[in-house]
């Protein structure tokens, strides 16, 4: 079971269930017992500052993930989502659907998946697509 700790630094009311659905959908992944994830929902300025400080990129991004590298520690890491960027890039999706997809992407990073090489990107895309299909069958907020 994964414990999710959410800090919402925005004025948006976001149902925690949309993130818990992602965690339920990925139950077949090899996740440490009693794992914990911290999720920060925040704005452009905060994400840009964190991106600059920790990744050397002075730009906005939709999601940042910081993995815990300490073995046997239940804390998997932090996911930071820029709700403003999510709102502007959501297209035909609702904000909740976009946030759910960004969270899924971040969780996969915490589980060791990446998209740096073409091979890694293929594997990660396959995982994301599989979980998106599962999430489509779950009504948001259930």
Order of alpha helices (4+ residues) and beta strands (2+ residues): beta-alpha-beta-alpha-beta-beta-alpha-alpha-alpha
